[in-house]
Amino acid sequence: MTEPTQRPEGPKAEGRRAETRERILTAAGHLFREHGIDGVGVDAVMKEAGLTHGGFYLHFPSKEALAAEVSHSLLEKAATKWDEISRSPDRDAALEQIVRYYLDPARVSTANCCMLTTLGPDVARRSASREAIGGALRGMLDALTRVLPGRKRQKALASLSTLVGAVMLSRMADDPALAEAFLDAAAASILPARDRTKLPVNQDVPG
């Protein structure tokens, strides 16, 4: 007697599966940035997503695989948006848009700021997560190279390092004035002098 052949999933089932997977990624992204990858278990992620624990392994083989996917997803969104902005014919305005949003004090003070500043130490300890963000990290550098004066890769490396470091130091400072001073200094070191006045922040730029 032959065993029954399993029917392939139809479009509706595949759509539900993709939607559920996205819910898990969104929940994990929120919790990981708020508490750190090591501070959150699978149970907490699934509860946040409104799902049962057992369903997790239908979508991810392990928590480490989830962490890598979350890291990739969060940074890829930023890299994609930076790439779009960097292709503007007004490179100075594009640079201003990227830098001002990244260093926005209101955003920096929350867990929704760049995953490099909230999950960086956790990712550094995970080879799979490091590999997952490699392409997005290079994409962000490409975008900065495109809009920085002189279009030098070395300047892009220094600028991204400055942005990430300034946000991390600002988040650690217990003095609000010092926290803002780190952000202002970073902006001043990257933007051309004529662009250093504070401008309204564009709320559509992830990073």
Contacts in CASP RR format, 6 or more apart in sequence:
PFRMAT RR
TARGET T0000
AUTHOR 0000-0000-0000
METHOD contacts of the structure
MODEL  1
MTEPTQRPEGPKAEGRRAETRERILTAAGHLFREHGIDGVGVDAVMKEAG
LTHGGFYLHFPSKEALAAEVSHSLLEKAATKWDEISRSPDRDAALEQIVR
YYLDPARVSTANCCMLTTLGPDVARRSASREAIGGALRGMLDALTRVLPG
RKRQKALASLSTLVGAVMLSRMADDPALAEAFLDAAAASILPARDRTKLP
VNQDVPG
9 17 0 8 1.000
17 58 0 8 1.000
17 59 0 8 1.000
20 49 0 8 1.000
20 51 0 8 1.000
20 59 0 8 1.000
21 59 0 8 1.000
23 49 0 8 1.000
23 50 0 8 1.000
23 51 0 8 1.000
24 45 0 8 1.000
24 46 0 8 1.000
24 49 0 8 1.000
24 51 0 8 1.000
24 56 0 8 1.000
24 59 0 8 1.000
24 60 0 8 1.000
24 66 0 8 1.000
25 66 0 8 1.000
25 69 0 8 1.000
25 70 0 8 1.000
25 73 0 8 1.000
26 49 0 8 1.000
27 45 0 8 1.000
27 46 0 8 1.000
27 48 0 8 1.000
27 49 0 8 1.000
27 50 0 8 1.000
28 40 0 8 1.000
28 45 0 8 1.000
28 48 0 8 1.000
28 49 0 8 1.000
28 66 0 8 1.000
28 67 0 8 1.000
28 70 0 8 1.000
29 70 0 8 1.000
29 74 0 8 1.000
30 48 0 8 1.000
30 111 0 8 1.000
31 40 0 8 1.000
31 44 0 8 1.000
31 45 0 8 1.000
31 48 0 8 1.000
32 40 0 8 1.000
32 67 0 8 1.000
32 70 0 8 1.000
32 118 0 8 1.000
32 119 0 8 1.000
32 122 0 8 1.000
33 74 0 8 1.000
33 111 0 8 1.000
33 112 0 8 1.000
33 115 0 8 1.000
33 118 0 8 1.000
33 119 0 8 1.000
34 111 0 8 1.000
36 118 0 8 1.000
36 119 0 8 1.000
36 122 0 8 1.000
37 67 0 8 1.000
37 119 0 8 1.000
37 122 0 8 1.000
37 123 0 8 1.000
37 126 0 8 1.000
38 122 0 8 1.000
41 63 0 8 1.000
42 53 0 8 1.000
42 56 0 8 1.000
42 63 0 8 1.000
42 66 0 8 1.000
43 53 0 8 1.000
45 56 0 8 1.000
45 66 0 8 1.000
46 52 0 8 1.000
46 53 0 8 1.000
46 54 0 8 1.000
46 55 0 8 1.000
46 56 0 8 1.000
56 66 0 8 1.000
60 66 0 8 1.000
60 69 0 8 1.000
64 126 0 8 1.000
64 128 0 8 1.000
64 129 0 8 1.000
65 128 0 8 1.000
67 122 0 8 1.000
67 123 0 8 1.000
67 126 0 8 1.000
67 128 0 8 1.000
67 129 0 8 1.000
68 126 0 8 1.000
68 128 0 8 1.000
68 129 0 8 1.000
68 131 0 8 1.000
68 132 0 8 1.000
69 132 0 8 1.000
71 115 0 8 1.000
71 119 0 8 1.000
71 123 0 8 1.000
71 129 0 8 1.000
71 132 0 8 1.000
71 133 0 8 1.000
72 132 0 8 1.000
72 133 0 8 1.000
72 136 0 8 1.000
74 115 0 8 1.000
74 119 0 8 1.000
75 114 0 8 1.000
75 115 0 8 1.000
75 116 0 8 1.000
75 133 0 8 1.000
75 136 0 8 1.000
75 137 0 8 1.000
75 140 0 8 1.000
75 207 0 8 1.000
76 135 0 8 1.000
76 136 0 8 1.000
77 206 0 8 1.000
77 207 0 8 1.000
78 114 0 8 1.000
78 115 0 8 1.000
78 136 0 8 1.000
78 140 0 8 1.000
78 206 0 8 1.000
78 207 0 8 1.000
79 135 0 8 1.000
79 136 0 8 1.000
79 137 0 8 1.000
79 139 0 8 1.000
79 140 0 8 1.000
79 143 0 8 1.000
81 204 0 8 1.000
81 205 0 8 1.000
81 206 0 8 1.000
81 207 0 8 1.000
82 98 0 8 1.000
82 139 0 8 1.000
82 140 0 8 1.000
82 143 0 8 1.000
82 144 0 8 1.000
82 205 0 8 1.000
82 207 0 8 1.000
83 139 0 8 1.000
83 142 0 8 1.000
83 143 0 8 1.000
85 94 0 8 1.000
85 97 0 8 1.000
85 98 0 8 1.000
85 143 0 8 1.000
85 147 0 8 1.000
85 205 0 8 1.000
86 94 0 8 1.000
86 98 0 8 1.000
86 142 0 8 1.000
86 143 0 8 1.000
86 144 0 8 1.000
86 146 0 8 1.000
86 147 0 8 1.000
87 94 0 8 1.000
87 146 0 8 1.000
88 94 0 8 1.000
88 147 0 8 1.000
91 146 0 8 1.000
91 147 0 8 1.000
92 147 0 8 1.000
92 192 0 8 1.000
92 195 0 8 1.000
94 147 0 8 1.000
95 144 0 8 1.000
95 147 0 8 1.000
95 148 0 8 1.000
95 190 0 8 1.000
95 191 0 8 1.000
95 195 0 8 1.000
96 191 0 8 1.000
96 195 0 8 1.000
96 199 0 8 1.000
97 202 0 8 1.000
97 205 0 8 1.000
98 143 0 8 1.000
98 144 0 8 1.000
98 147 0 8 1.000
98 205 0 8 1.000
99 163 0 8 1.000
99 186 0 8 1.000
99 187 0 8 1.000
99 190 0 8 1.000
99 191 0 8 1.000
100 187 0 8 1.000
100 198 0 8 1.000
100 199 0 8 1.000
100 201 0 8 1.000
100 202 0 8 1.000
101 107 0 8 1.000
101 201 0 8 1.000
101 202 0 8 1.000
101 203 0 8 1.000
101 205 0 8 1.000
101 207 0 8 1.000
102 114 0 8 1.000
102 163 0 8 1.000
102 167 0 8 1.000
102 205 0 8 1.000
102 207 0 8 1.000
103 163 0 8 1.000
103 166 0 8 1.000
103 167 0 8 1.000
103 183 0 8 1.000
103 186 0 8 1.000
103 187 0 8 1.000
104 201 0 8 1.000
105 170 0 8 1.000
105 179 0 8 1.000
105 180 0 8 1.000
105 183 0 8 1.000
107 113 0 8 1.000
107 201 0 8 1.000
108 117 0 8 1.000
108 167 0 8 1.000
108 170 0 8 1.000
108 171 0 8 1.000
108 179 0 8 1.000
108 183 0 8 1.000
109 171 0 8 1.000
109 179 0 8 1.000
111 118 0 8 1.000
113 167 0 8 1.000
113 171 0 8 1.000
113 207 0 8 1.000
114 163 0 8 1.000
114 164 0 8 1.000
114 167 0 8 1.000
114 207 0 8 1.000
115 123 0 8 1.000
115 207 0 8 1.000
116 137 0 8 1.000
116 164 0 8 1.000
117 164 0 8 1.000
117 165 0 8 1.000
117 167 0 8 1.000
117 168 0 8 1.000
117 171 0 8 1.000
122 129 0 8 1.000
123 129 0 8 1.000
123 130 0 8 1.000
123 133 0 8 1.000
124 130 0 8 1.000
140 160 0 8 1.000
141 153 0 8 1.000
141 156 0 8 1.000
141 157 0 8 1.000
141 160 0 8 1.000
142 156 0 8 1.000
144 155 0 8 1.000
144 156 0 8 1.000
144 159 0 8 1.000
144 160 0 8 1.000
145 151 0 8 1.000
145 152 0 8 1.000
145 153 0 8 1.000
145 155 0 8 1.000
145 156 0 8 1.000
148 155 0 8 1.000
148 156 0 8 1.000
148 159 0 8 1.000
148 190 0 8 1.000
149 155 0 8 1.000
149 192 0 8 1.000
159 190 0 8 1.000
162 186 0 8 1.000
162 189 0 8 1.000
162 190 0 8 1.000
163 186 0 8 1.000
163 190 0 8 1.000
165 182 0 8 1.000
165 186 0 8 1.000
166 182 0 8 1.000
166 183 0 8 1.000
166 185 0 8 1.000
166 186 0 8 1.000
167 182 0 8 1.000
167 183 0 8 1.000
169 179 0 8 1.000
169 182 0 8 1.000
170 179 0 8 1.000
170 180 0 8 1.000
170 182 0 8 1.000
170 183 0 8 1.000
171 179 0 8 1.000
173 179 0 8 1.000
173 182 0 8 1.000
187 196 0 8 1.000
188 196 0 8 1.000
END
